[in-house]
Amino acid sequence: MDQWRLVDVGMLPSLDTQTVYHAVALARSEGIVPDTLILCYPENPFICIGYHQVINLEVDVDFCNSRGIPIVRRCLGGGTVLLDKNQLFYQVIVGRDNPKIPLGVRGLFETLLRPVVYAFQNFGIPAEYKPINDIEVDGKKISGNGAGLVEKANVLTGNMIFDFDYDTMVSCFKIPSEKFKDKLATSLRERVTTIKRELGDKTPSREVAKKTLISCFEKFLDIQLVYSELTRKEGELIKELNEQYNSDEWLFMHEHRKPNLASPTRTLKISARSRIVETTFKAPGGLIRATLEIDDKNKIVDVLVSGDFWVYPKEVLKELENTLIGCNIDEKEILNAIYHFYKATNVKTPGMLPEHFAKTILSTKNAKT
């Protein structure tokens, strides 16, 4: 039976809940530590955004600042979410050389979420795995999950939602109107449930949930979890990553990289010969958002692709943007460029096809200027 490390760090500052698994993944990639399960929860509420998201397009920064709600960009893809101490985080860091864990994204989710599904079922909640990355109860999400590759380690993160502040979550979103905000609030309550909503007075304590989760991971992965502390090296890495995550360059990476497209103060019509348009497309794997600068000959001058999806490896999305620059807004040309990108990079985009990205780009005819 394989031995994995169990690191129960309890309550952490908001930022540390995201840099801890990043640090462990770096240490695992160097062979310093074994495969690891981390359990933790945040000291205070914070907004956590996906690696590929543009803050100014997704988050009401002024509201968050007025309420003292930090905004943290994680190193994994996915969407914007409110995280707080009413949730228990499980974070799995496993080397890519572990034969028990599939290399494919879907297989990774299916394998590592089975223990979590069974833990919910042990509580008396009829939870089910919902591809690609959710755990649901009667069609409502009760756990959100993300995964990614950090050097030589696979990382999966997720949460058990004991209770949820729906109103604050909605207020943190960038929403065009109060009317739409009301609709979103109603929709969020219909789509997201909690352990407390499902079980009421029978809601397990955090400690019971931890023990159940640990037991389920051991059973379904056929491993032994051994309690351990973070190493000194991991502590040093967390401090370094905290500096990186706190930097303006990390938090507003897309605004720095594409100021004409991502900045909230950008000029929509740059000149008589150039305009900026925004388009979105909801693919099975998430929302794709494209912000493009297009010249008067319908050629792409610049493009920013963002959204709440996953790309493996995540860094290659920049290459997709570079591939599209100079293309005409023509179906055949755009598709050929995107197919070339997929072939050249061997990129994996779970729940999204080249056609989904192409449709996003090609919908500029109906986009707002």
Buried (B, 14 or more C-beta within 10 A) or exposed (E): EEEBBBBBBEEBEBBBBBBBBBBBBBBBBEEEBBBBBBBBBBBEBBBBBBBBBBBBBBBBBEBBEEEEBBBBBBBBBBBBBBBBBBBBBBBBBBBEEBEEBBEEBBEBBBBBBBBBBBBBBBBEBEBBBBEBBBBBBEEBBBBBBBBBBBEBBBBBBBBBBBBBEBEBBBBBBBBEEEEEBEEBBEEBBEEBBBBBBBBEEEBBEBEEBBEBBBBBBBEBBEBEBEEBEBBEBBEEBBEBBBEEBEEEEBBBBBBEEBEBBBBEEBEEEBEEEBBBBBBBBEBEBBBBBBBBBBBEEEBBBBBBBBBBBBBBBBEBBEEBBEBBBEBBBEEEBBBBBBBEBBEEBEBBBBBBBBBBBBBBBBBBEEBEE
